[in-house]
Amino acid sequence: MMEVSMMNGRRACALAALLLCAWPSQAFYIRVHGLVTEYFSGDGMRDVQVRLVKDSVERETIFTNWKGEYEIFLERGYDYQVWYYRKDLVPKYVRIDASGVPLFPDVPFYEMDVQMTLFAFIDQFDFGVFDMPVGMSSYKHSVRNLSWDIDYTERMRAETARVMVLYERAIGEREKQKLAAQAASRRKKRKRAYF
């Protein structure tokens, strides 16, 4: 009789250990994924850093794959910034406030598809609009999910569109100057033939 209860006790301990080991895989998470593309071509950009800042502390950095894809996981209860950065590009970021997500949400995870477009940095151009997040999301009790702030996004979209028109003009001027310099260089290199 004593052997049977010890066996049951061992089985109960083993079962409890298995349940505790399985718990983290069942924990709630927020999956943020998407594609980072180049502004003019729309091609996926490889080796772009996707940096996760959790409550103002940098926690993790991953890199986009050869197609420009990335995937990162967040926890409930924190305020995040997800930065998209490469040294030759203008950095951008989104803010995801998951601090309001309840302890036991209705679903096992939330999924956020965040597509980001980046472009080359040019000297003496005001990129100040990108000092602010290009999008903000927070938990909404009415829909019981993380939702993007549409009003903020629309205001940012209008300001970003204005800046991008100026950026495209600046790129055009830079290209014209580069072509003019190349043409002048070619003219200097021509050999003159005297007859």
HELIX and SHEET records of a PDB file:
HELIX    1   1 MET A    2  GLN A   26  1                                  25    
HELIX    2   2 GLY A  128  ASP A  131  5                                   4    
HELIX    3   3 ILE A  150  LYS A  189  1                                  40    
SHEET    1   A 3 GLU A  69  LEU A  74  0                                        
SHEET    2   A 3 TYR A  29  GLU A  38 -1                                        
SHEET    3   A 3 PHE A 109  ASP A 113  1                                        
SHEET    1   B 3 GLU A  69  LEU A  74  0                                        
SHEET    2   B 3 TYR A  29  GLU A  38 -1                                        
SHEET    3   B 3 MET A 116  LEU A 118  1                                        
SHEET    1   C 6 VAL A  57  PHE A  63  0                                        
SHEET    2   C 6 GLN A  49  LYS A  54 -1                                        
SHEET    3   C 6 ASP A  79  TYR A  85 -1                                        
SHEET    4   C 6 LYS A  92  ASP A  97 -1                                        
SHEET    5   C 6 GLY A 135  LYS A 140  1                                        
SHEET    6   C 6 ASN A 145  TRP A 148 -1                                        
END                                                                             
